[in-house]
Amino acid sequence: MSRHIYACPLRWSDMDAFGHVNNVVFLRYLEEARIDFMFRLAPGDGSPSFSGGSVVARHEIDYLRPLVHRHEPVVVESWVTKISAASLTIAYEVKDAEQVYVRASTVVVPFDLAAGRPRRITAEEKSFLLEYLEDGSEALVA
């Protein structure tokens, strides 16, 4: 299994009144990593994979320790824990070399923007996602 690595810069505006990254900002970090994973790393030159749209159906976040501002980016590691016919689950760790600050997961549903409804995961998308599927996880797409 591979993990997608995204170096996410911290911005001064990410801090809250308590001097650490605000809990809502972590959702932005996850979004940045997810977009980098799903869209910029989609297979093939000019591939339509994941380009038609997707929606977030669920987020789960465990805040493990505060993250304070610094100049070095934080690393967001992403991988797939479940692939079904019309959704996938991405897991994340927001961390640096010393510690993990957040563990999270997101259920993503591919969406047909023109039709205004969810769509099934394509064979090309499944092939791409399987490279990042955690060992022992579910891949239910036929």
C-alpha positions in Angstrom: 0.0 0.0 0.0 1.2 3.5 -0.8 0.4 6.6 1.1 0.0 10.0 -0.5 2.2 12.7 1.1 1.2 16.3 1.1 3.3 19.1 2.6 0.8 21.6 3.9 2.1 25.1 4.9 0.8 26.7 8.1 -0.5 30.2 7.8 -0.5 32.7 10.6 -4.2 33.1 10.1 -4.7 29.4 10.9 -4.2 30.2 14.6 -7.0 30.8 17.0 -7.1 32.9 20.2 -5.4 30.0 22.1 -2.3 30.1 19.9 -2.8 26.8 18.0 -4.3 25.7 14.7 -8.1 26.1 14.9 -10.0 22.9 14.7 -11.9 24.0 11.6 -8.6 24.8 9.8 -7.7 21.1 10.0 -10.7 20.4 7.7 -9.0 22.7 5.2 -5.7 20.9 5.5 -7.5 17.6 4.8 -9.3 19.1 1.8 -6.0 20.4 0.4 -4.4 16.9 0.7 -7.6 15.2 -0.7 -7.7 17.4 -3.7 -4.0 16.9 -4.3 -4.5 13.2 -4.1 -7.7 12.8 -6.1 -7.3 15.4 -8.8 -3.6 16.1 -9.4 -2.6 12.5 -9.1 -5.4 11.0 -11.1 -4.1 8.4 -13.6 -3.2 9.2 -17.2 -2.6 12.4 -19.1 -5.9 14.1 -19.7 -7.8 11.5 -17.7 -11.3 12.4 -16.7 -10.9 10.5 -13.4 -12.4 12.4 -10.5 -12.8 15.5 -12.6 -16.6 15.3 -12.8 -17.1 16.3 -9.2 -17.3 14.7 -5.8 -19.0 15.5 -2.5 -18.1 14.8 1.1 -20.6 12.6 2.8 -18.9 12.4 6.2 -15.9 13.6 8.2 -14.4 12.0 11.4 -11.6 13.8 13.2 -9.7 12.9 16.3 -7.7 15.9 17.6 -4.7 14.4 19.4 -2.5 17.4 20.3 -2.3 21.1 19.6 -0.4 22.3 16.6 1.3 25.7 16.9 2.5 28.0 14.1 5.9 27.4 12.6 7.6 27.9 9.3 8.0 24.2 8.4 4.9 22.6 6.7 3.0 19.9 8.4 2.7 16.5 6.6 -0.7 15.1 5.7 -0.5 11.4 4.8 -3.5 10.0 3.0 -4.6 6.5 2.1 -7.8 4.6 1.2 -9.5 2.4 3.7 -12.7 1.5 1.8 -13.8 1.4 -1.8 -17.5 0.6 -2.6 -19.5 0.9 -5.8 -20.2 4.6 -5.3 -18.0 5.9 -2.5 -14.6 5.7 -1.0 -13.1 6.4 2.4 -9.8 8.3 2.8 -7.9 8.2 6.1 -5.4 10.8 7.1 -2.7 11.6 9.6 -1.6 15.2 10.1 1.9 14.9 11.5 5.6 15.8 11.6 8.6 13.7 12.4 7.9 13.8 16.1 4.2 13.4 16.5 0.7 13.0 15.1 -1.6 15.9 15.6 -4.8 14.7 14.0 -6.2 11.4 12.7 -9.2 11.6 10.4 -11.3 10.0 7.7 -13.6 11.3 5.0 -16.2 9.5 3.0 -16.2 10.8 -0.6 -19.0 10.2 -3.1 -18.2 10.8 -6.9 -20.8 13.1 -8.2 -22.2 13.7 -11.7 -22.6 17.5 -11.7 -24.6 17.6 -15.0 -27.1 15.0 -13.7 -27.1 16.3 -10.2 -26.7 12.9 -8.6 -24.0 10.5 -7.3 -22.3 8.2 -9.7 -20.4 4.9 -9.6 -16.6 4.7 -9.3 -15.1 4.0 -12.7 -12.7 1.1 -13.4 -9.8 3.6 -14.0 -10.6 5.3 -10.6 -10.8 2.0 -8.9 -7.4 1.0 -10.3 -5.8 4.2 -9.0 -7.4 3.9 -5.6 -6.3 0.3 -5.1 -2.7 1.5 -5.1 -3.5 3.4 -1.9 -5.8 0.8 -0.3 -4.7 -0.1 3.2 -3.8 -3.8 3.6 -6.8 -5.7 4.9 -9.3 -3.0 3.9 -12.4 -3.4 1.8 -12.6 -3.1 -2.0 -16.2 -3.8 -2.9 -16.3 -2.5 -6.5 -16.8 -5.3 -9.1 
